[in-house]
Amino acid sequence: MAVERRQIRRRIVPAHRLPATLDPVLQRVYAARGLIEADEVGLDLAQMLPPDRLLGLPRAVGILAEAITQQRRIVIAGDYDADGATGVALAVLGLRALGAASVDYVVPHRVTMGYGLSPALAQTAKAMGAQLLVTVDNGIASIAGVATARELGMQVIVTDHHLPGPVLPQADALVNPNQPGCPFPSKSLAGVGVMFYLLAALRAHLRDRGAFAQRPVPKLADWLDLVALGTVADVARLDRNNRILVAQGVARLRSGRARPGLLAMLSGAGRAFEAISAIDLGFVLGPRINAAGRLADARLGIECLLEEDAARATELATSLEQINRERREIQQGMTDTAIQIAGRLQPDDRHGVCVFDEDWHEGVIGPVAARIKERLHRPTIAFAPSQDRAMLKGSARSVQGLNIRDAIAAVDAAHPGLIERFGGHAMAAGLSLSKRGYPQFREAFNNACAAALLPLEREAWLDSDGPLLASELHIDTARCLELGGPWGAGFGEPRFDNRFEVIDARVVGGDGTHAKYRLRLVGGNGAELSAIHFGGADQLCRRGQLHAFYALGINRYRDRESVDLRIDYLEAIAPV
């Protein structure tokens, strides 16, 4: 199955109101992303949105403050992905620092329990002695789980960021910027971000009550590395508020003042913390935390984040590294199969793509869906058998312009009973259905996507910040762009496009899947540039010219830095 042909469009926006002291390339990059005012450039923590407009926050703070005063047992109910893991770790560390005498956590097993606060997970929390149950990154769809917890005598605070369904859980307090009637300006907080706001409001409440008269006020900023990791790994949109949180967390990582487990994971991956970026959170740290929840037990990742001892943190990070290697091997095999399945689909069946194989591991279907979505530029759901084999679990990924949760909801409304349960947000969702209902769902989902996707949204566009001049293809420009982040969802890493002459091209990588180039800018100053095209061996351009869509990166080796073009897409240019 060939990669969908891309069309490159350049977004050039005047940047007249940005500070003249900014690098001209950074000015145009910012302007193209809607950042055009000088006062929007700064990312100080004091500029983050205040918490007072989060609906339900005062009630949640009051319940937590009372629980701390009465030394009640608090159990955090988390999720098994990186957002959930970082949110649990933040909640445990933060509540303990704020005076909670007994804080523990519980996370569902992906295979045996499934996502969210289920009745079974509520019973597990009760068996641990929970008097107050606090969810992180889940709960908005846990109608039965919340009801069971309250029937068992627990108070329940739901903190979540996912889109709600038509019915809300009857929790004692509900904090979610996406719940109906919540006036909080940012709807893009990740689950860990919602927990950070709850802890910040709780600290202010306790400080006003004199709780820190005899001891220092806890510094919640010490855990912004966790907030940054969870936000980026969950692909939360980097609006200004999230950019502030992520920038501050990345700064802590770069200074070496991060959680021992994160530093150990970076070391195991061969990455220097001094040069870490927000992109690395998603591609280096996030997969290692996620791997535990996908193939083993999410608690391994959480314990690594909680660990204070560097030696023990290294042991846990090593285990995560091994699990992640196994995950990559499984994922590659599943992706190869998925490419074959999708390649057999007719064009009319490719508006919304569903892929399924009896032998797939349900813990890895999310990354597989993401790979097919990237390859075909179509909303994609990958399915795998659940534990009882009669049910399927699906993980969905979408393209810009189509809300994947809404598309699944449309299928559910048109075919009541076909989907057992579903939830998620615009770009990612999960669902379960019976195996016998899969053919009907596949057809219905394809039709829903065909109706929802506009013709322009079906085109695989690549948004470029334009060409770089020879004088701009320089290490100083690369450093400026690196420091101008954080870059991520909704505030994409800068991408440029230019024509280059191929000086040398070869296949590299242990598995022979990558392409390495030496290039010369057409019409430039004759300087040679190094470039890498990950996964581009099958598109190797050995001679002539090529048009490349790329990021301007930095290759660091020992104490040397050099410009490195990271090619995302290229087209060979036929000789005239």
C-alpha positions in Angstrom: 0.0 0.0 0.0 1.6 3.2 -1.2 1.8 6.3 1.0 -0.9 8.8 0.2 0.5 11.6 -2.0 0.8 14.8 -0.1 0.2 18.4 -1.2 2.4 21.1 0.3 0.8 24.4 1.2 2.7 27.4 2.5 1.3 29.5 5.3 2.9 32.9 5.3 1.4 35.4 7.7 2.7 39.0 8.4 4.3 39.3 11.9 4.3 43.0 12.3 3.4 43.1 15.9 5.9 40.6 17.2 9.1 41.8 18.8 11.7 42.9 16.3 14.3 41.2 18.4 12.9 37.8 17.5 14.7 35.8 14.7 12.9 36.5 11.4 12.3 32.8 10.8 10.7 32.4 14.3 8.6 35.5 13.7 7.0 34.0 10.6 6.6 30.6 12.3 4.8 32.2 15.2 2.6 34.3 13.0 1.5 31.2 11.0 0.3 29.6 14.2 -1.8 32.6 15.2 0.7 34.1 17.6 0.9 37.7 16.4 1.0 39.9 19.6 4.1 40.7 21.5 2.5 39.9 24.9 1.7 36.3 23.8 5.3 35.3 23.4 6.1 35.0 27.1 5.5 31.6 28.8 5.9 32.5 32.5 4.0 30.4 35.0 2.4 33.5 36.4 0.6 33.9 33.0 -1.3 30.6 33.2 -5.1 30.8 33.4 -6.4 31.2 37.0 -8.4 28.1 38.3 -11.4 30.0 39.6 -13.5 29.4 36.4 -13.2 25.6 36.5 -16.8 24.4 37.3 -16.9 22.1 40.3 -13.5 23.1 41.6 -14.6 24.7 44.9 -16.7 21.6 45.8 -13.8 19.3 45.0 -11.4 21.4 47.0 -13.7 21.4 50.0 -14.0 17.6 50.0 -10.3 17.1 49.7 -9.5 19.7 52.5 -11.9 17.9 54.8 -10.4 14.5 54.0 -7.0 15.8 54.8 -8.1 17.3 58.1 -9.9 14.1 59.1 -7.0 11.9 57.8 -9.3 9.9 55.6 -7.9 7.3 53.2 -7.7 8.7 49.7 -7.4 6.4 46.7 -6.6 7.8 43.2 -8.2 5.9 40.3 -6.1 6.4 37.2 -5.8 5.3 33.6 -3.2 3.2 32.0 -1.8 5.6 29.5 0.9 8.3 30.0 -1.6 11.0 30.8 -3.2 8.8 33.4 0.1 7.6 34.8 1.5 11.1 35.2 -1.8 12.3 36.6 -1.8 9.6 39.3 1.8 10.3 40.2 1.1 14.0 40.5 -2.0 13.4 42.6 -0.1 11.1 45.0 2.9 13.3 45.4 0.8 16.5 45.6 -1.7 15.3 48.1 1.0 13.8 50.3 2.9 17.1 50.2 -0.3 19.0 51.1 -0.8 16.9 54.2 -2.8 13.9 53.3 -1.9 11.1 55.7 -3.0 8.1 53.5 -2.9 8.2 49.7 -2.8 5.2 47.5 -3.8 4.5 43.9 -5.4 1.9 41.7 -5.2 1.5 37.9 -7.3 -0.9 35.8 -5.6 -3.6 33.9 -6.2 -2.9 30.2 -7.1 -6.5 29.3 -9.0 -7.8 32.4 -10.8 -4.6 33.4 -10.8 -2.2 30.5 -10.8 1.6 30.6 -12.0 3.9 33.4 -13.7 3.6 36.8 -15.7 0.4 36.4 -17.7 -1.2 39.2 -14.9 -3.8 39.5 -12.3 -1.1 40.0 -14.5 0.7 42.5 -14.7 -2.6 44.5 -10.9 -2.9 44.3 -10.6 0.6 45.8 -13.0 -0.2 48.5 -11.0 -3.3 49.4 -8.0 -1.0 49.8 -9.9 1.0 52.5 -10.8 4.0 50.3 -13.0 6.5 51.9 -12.5 9.1 49.2 -12.0 8.0 45.6 -10.5 10.6 43.1 -10.4 9.8 39.4 -7.6 11.2 37.1 -8.0 11.3 33.3 -11.2 9.2 33.5 -14.6 9.1 35.1 -16.8 11.4 32.9 -18.2 8.3 31.3 -18.1 6.0 34.4 -21.8 6.2 35.3 -21.9 2.7 36.8 -18.5 2.9 38.4 -19.2 6.1 40.2 -22.6 4.8 41.3 -21.0 1.6 42.7 -18.4 3.6 44.5 -21.0 5.7 46.3 -23.1 2.7 47.1 -20.0 1.2 48.8 -19.8 4.3 51.0 -17.1 6.2 49.2 -17.2 9.9 48.3 -16.2 10.4 44.7 -14.4 13.3 43.0 -14.2 12.9 39.2 -11.4 14.8 37.4 -11.3 14.3 33.7 -10.9 16.1 30.4 -12.7 13.8 27.9 -15.9 14.8 26.2 -19.0 13.9 28.2 -21.9 11.9 27.0 -25.6 12.8 27.4 -25.5 11.6 31.1 -23.0 12.7 33.7 -21.9 10.6 36.6 -23.5 11.4 40.0 -20.2 12.2 41.7 -19.8 14.3 44.8 -17.7 16.7 42.7 -17.0 16.8 39.0 -14.1 18.8 37.5 -13.8 18.7 33.8 -13.3 21.8 31.5 -15.3 20.1 28.9 -18.4 19.4 31.0 -21.5 21.4 30.1 -21.6 24.9 31.5 -17.9 25.1 32.5 -16.6 28.6 31.6 -12.9 27.7 31.9 -11.4 29.2 28.7 -9.1 26.4 27.8 -10.8 23.2 26.8 -7.5 21.5 26.0 -6.2 20.6 29.4 -5.0 17.0 29.7 -6.0 14.9 32.6 -2.8 15.6 34.4 -3.4 19.3 33.8 -6.8 19.2 35.4 -5.2 17.5 38.5 -2.5 20.2 38.6 -5.3 22.9 38.7 -7.1 21.0 41.5 -3.9 20.8 43.6 -3.2 24.4 43.0 -6.6 25.4 44.2 -6.4 23.1 47.2 -3.0 24.5 48.2 -4.4 28.1 48.0 -7.4 27.0 50.2 -5.2 25.3 52.8 -2.8 28.3 52.9 -5.7 30.6 53.5 -6.7 28.4 56.5 -3.2 28.6 57.9 -2.2 25.0 57.1 1.4 26.0 56.3 2.0 28.3 59.3 4.6 25.8 60.7 6.1 24.5 57.5 7.0 25.6 54.0 4.3 25.9 51.3 4.7 22.9 48.9 6.0 23.9 45.5 3.7 22.4 42.9 6.0 23.6 40.2 8.4 20.9 41.2 6.2 18.4 39.4 5.6 20.3 36.2 7.8 17.8 34.4 5.0 15.3 35.0 2.4 17.8 33.7 4.4 18.4 30.6 4.9 14.7 29.9 1.2 13.8 30.3 0.1 16.8 28.2 2.4 16.1 25.3 2.0 12.3 25.4 -1.8 12.7 25.3 -1.5 14.9 22.2 -3.4 17.7 24.0 -3.6 20.8 21.9 -0.9 23.3 22.8 -3.0 26.4 23.3 -1.2 29.1 25.2 -2.1 27.7 28.6 -0.8 24.3 27.8 2.3 25.8 26.2 3.0 27.5 29.5 2.7 24.3 31.5 4.8 22.3 29.0 7.5 25.0 28.6 7.9 25.1 32.4 8.1 21.3 32.7 10.6 21.1 29.8 12.7 23.7 31.6 12.8 21.6 34.7 13.9 18.6 32.7 16.7 20.5 30.9 18.0 21.7 34.3 18.1 18.1 35.6 15.5 18.9 38.4 13.1 16.3 37.2 11.7 13.1 38.7 14.5 10.5 39.0 12.5 8.1 36.9 12.2 10.5 34.0 16.0 11.2 34.1 16.6 7.4 34.2 14.4 6.8 31.2 16.2 9.5 29.2 19.6 8.0 30.2 18.4 4.6 29.1 17.3 6.0 25.8 20.7 7.6 25.3 19.2 11.2 25.4 20.9 14.0 27.3 18.4 15.8 29.5 20.0 19.2 28.8 18.8 19.1 25.2 15.4 17.6 25.8 12.4 19.1 23.9 8.6 18.8 24.1 8.8 16.6 21.0 11.0 14.2 22.9 8.4 13.9 25.6 6.0 12.4 23.0 8.5 10.2 21.2 10.9 9.1 23.9 9.3 9.2 27.4 5.6 8.8 26.5 6.0 5.4 24.7 8.0 4.0 27.6 5.3 4.9 30.1 2.6 3.7 27.7 4.3 0.4 27.1 3.8 -0.8 30.6 0.0 -0.2 30.3 -0.1 -1.8 26.9 1.7 -5.0 27.6 2.2 -5.4 31.3 1.0 -3.4 34.3 0.6 0.4 34.2 1.7 0.5 37.9 5.3 -0.2 36.8 5.4 3.2 35.0 3.7 5.0 37.9 6.1 3.5 40.4 9.0 4.7 38.2 7.5 8.2 38.3 7.0 8.1 42.1 10.4 6.6 43.0 12.7 9.0 44.8 15.8 6.7 44.9 17.9 7.1 41.7 19.2 3.5 41.7 15.7 2.0 42.1 14.4 4.4 39.5 17.0 3.1 37.1 16.0 -0.5 37.7 12.3 0.4 36.9 13.3 2.5 33.9 15.3 -0.5 32.6 12.2 -2.7 32.9 10.2 -0.1 31.0 12.8 0.0 28.3 12.6 -3.8 27.8 8.8 -3.7 27.6 9.0 -0.9 25.1 11.3 -2.9 22.9 8.8 -5.8 23.0 6.0 -3.3 22.2 7.9 -2.1 19.1 8.4 -5.6 17.8 4.7 -6.5 18.2 3.6 -3.1 16.8 5.7 -3.5 13.7 4.2 -6.9 12.9 0.7 -5.7 13.5 1.3 -2.6 11.4 2.6 -4.7 8.5 -0.5 -6.7 8.6 -2.7 -3.6 8.9 -1.1 -2.1 5.8 -2.0 -5.3 3.8 -5.6 -5.2 5.1 -6.0 -1.5 4.3 -4.4 -2.0 0.9 -7.1 -4.4 -0.2 -9.9 -1.8 0.5 -11.6 -0.3 -2.5 -11.6 3.6 -2.7 -15.2 3.8 -1.6 -14.4 1.8 1.5 -11.6 4.2 2.5 -13.5 7.2 3.9 -13.2 5.8 7.4 -10.8 2.8 7.7 -11.3 -0.2 10.0 -8.7 -2.9 10.3 -8.9 -6.1 12.4 -6.9 -9.3 12.9 -7.7 -12.2 15.2 -4.0 -12.4 16.4 -3.6 -8.8 17.3 -2.8 -7.6 20.9 -5.3 -5.1 22.1 -2.7 -3.1 24.0 -1.0 -2.0 20.7 -4.0 -1.2 18.5 -3.7 2.6 19.2 -0.3 3.0 17.6 -1.3 0.8 14.7 -4.4 3.0 14.0 -2.1 6.0 14.2 0.3 4.6 11.6 -2.5 3.7 9.1 -4.1 7.1 9.6 -0.8 8.8 8.8 -0.3 6.6 5.8 -3.8 7.0 4.2 -4.8 10.3 5.8 -8.1 8.9 6.8 -9.8 8.3 10.2 -8.8 4.8 11.3 -9.9 2.3 13.9 -7.8 -0.7 14.7 -9.6 -3.6 16.4 -8.3 -6.6 18.4 -10.1 -9.4 20.2 -10.8 -8.8 23.9 -10.1 -11.4 26.5 -13.3 -13.4 26.0 -12.7 -13.4 22.2 -16.4 -12.7 21.4 -15.9 -8.9 21.8 -13.6 -6.6 20.0 -11.8 -3.5 21.4 -11.1 -0.7 19.0 -8.7 2.3 19.2 -9.5 5.2 16.9 -7.3 8.0 15.5 -8.6 10.9 13.3 -7.4 13.5 10.9 -8.0 17.3 11.1 -11.6 18.2 10.3 -13.3 15.1 11.7 -14.2 14.6 15.4 -13.7 10.9 15.8 -15.8 10.6 18.9 -18.7 12.4 17.2 -18.4 10.0 14.2 -18.6 7.0 16.5 -21.5 8.6 18.3 -23.3 9.1 15.0 -22.9 5.3 14.3 -24.2 4.6 17.8 -27.3 6.8 17.3 -28.0 5.2 13.9 -27.5 1.7 15.1 -28.5 1.4 18.8 -26.9 -1.6 20.6 -24.2 -2.1 17.9 -21.6 -0.4 20.1 -21.3 -1.6 23.7 -19.4 1.5 25.0 -17.3 4.3 23.6 -15.6 7.5 24.7 -12.8 9.8 23.8 -12.2 13.2 22.2 -11.8 14.8 18.8 -8.6 13.1 17.6 -8.7 9.8 19.5 -11.3 7.5 21.0 -11.9 3.9 22.1 -14.8 1.6 21.8 -15.9 -2.0 22.2 -18.4 -4.1 20.2 -19.3 -7.7 19.5 -17.2 -9.5 16.9 -20.4 -10.4 15.0 -21.2 -6.7 14.7 -17.9 -5.8 13.2 -18.9 -5.9 9.5 -22.0 -3.7 10.1 -19.9 -1.3 12.2 -17.2 -1.1 9.5 -19.7 -0.1 6.9 -21.5 2.3 9.1 -18.3 4.0 10.2 -17.1 4.4 6.6 -20.5 6.0 5.7 -20.4 8.3 8.7 -16.9 9.5 7.8 -17.9 9.9 4.1 -20.7 12.2 5.2 -18.6 14.2 7.7 -15.4 14.7 5.7 -15.4 17.7 3.4 -13.6 17.2 0.1 -10.8 19.5 1.1 -10.3 17.6 4.4 -9.7 14.4 2.4 -6.6 15.9 0.8 -3.4 15.0 2.6 -2.1 18.6 3.1 1.3 19.3 4.6 1.5 22.8 6.1 4.9 24.4 5.4 6.4 27.5 6.8 7.9 28.1 3.4 11.4 27.8 2.0 14.6 28.6 3.9 17.3 30.7 2.4 20.8 29.3 2.3 21.8 31.8 5.1 18.9 30.4 7.2 19.9 26.8 6.9 22.2 27.4 9.8 22.8 26.0 13.3 21.8 29.4 14.8 18.4 29.1 13.1 18.0 25.5 14.4 18.8 26.6 17.9 16.4 29.5 17.8 13.6 27.2 16.6 14.4 24.6 19.3 14.2 27.2 22.0 11.1 28.8 20.5 8.9 25.9 21.5 7.3 24.0 22.9 5.9 22.6 19.7 3.2 19.9 19.5 -0.5 19.4 18.7 -2.1 22.6 17.6 1.2 24.5 17.6 3.2 22.3 15.2 6.9 22.0 15.0 8.2 24.2 12.2 8.3 22.6 8.8 9.9 24.0 5.6 10.1 22.9 2.0 13.0 23.4 -0.5 14.5 21.9 -3.6 17.7 20.1 -3.1 20.3 18.4 -5.3 21.2 14.9 -4.2 24.9 14.4 -3.5 24.7 11.1 -1.9 21.9 8.7 -0.7 22.0 5.4 1.1 19.8 3.1 3.2 20.6 3.1 6.9 19.3 1.5 10.1 19.6 -2.0 11.4 16.4 -3.0 9.7 17.2 -1.1 6.5 14.1 1.2 6.6 15.7 4.7 6.8 17.3 6.9 4.2 20.4 9.1 4.8 21.2 11.9 2.4 23.8 14.5 1.7 22.1 17.4 -0.1 22.9 20.8 -1.6 20.3 23.6 -1.7 19.3 24.4 -5.3 20.3 28.0 -5.9 22.2 28.1 -2.6 25.7 28.7 -1.6 27.0 25.2 -2.4 27.2 24.0 1.2 26.4 20.4 1.8 23.7 19.4 4.3 23.0 16.2 6.2 19.4 14.8 6.1 17.6 11.8 7.4 14.3 10.3 6.2 13.0 7.9 8.8 11.1 5.1 7.2 12.0 6.5 3.8 14.2 3.7 2.4 11.5 2.6 0.0 11.4 6.1 -1.4 15.2 6.5 -1.7 16.1 9.2 -4.3 19.7 8.3 -5.4 20.4 11.2 -7.9 19.0 14.3 -9.4 16.8 16.7 -7.4 14.1 16.3 -4.8 11.5 18.5 -3.2 11.7 17.9 0.6 9.3 18.8 3.4 11.4 18.8 6.5 12.2 20.0 10.0 15.4 21.8 10.8 17.0 19.8 13.5 20.3 19.6 15.4 22.6 16.6 15.4 24.5 16.5 18.7 27.5 14.2 18.9 29.8 14.6 21.9 30.4 18.3 22.1 29.6 19.1 18.5 26.4 20.4 17.0 25.5 20.5 13.3 22.4 21.1 11.2 20.4 18.0 10.4 17.3 18.0 8.1 14.6 15.6 9.3 12.7 14.8 6.1 9.0 14.0 6.6 8.1 13.7 2.9 9.8 14.1 -0.4 9.2 13.9 -4.1 11.8 13.2 -6.7 11.9 15.9 -9.4 12.1 14.6 -12.9 14.9 16.1 -15.0 13.7 18.7 -17.5 
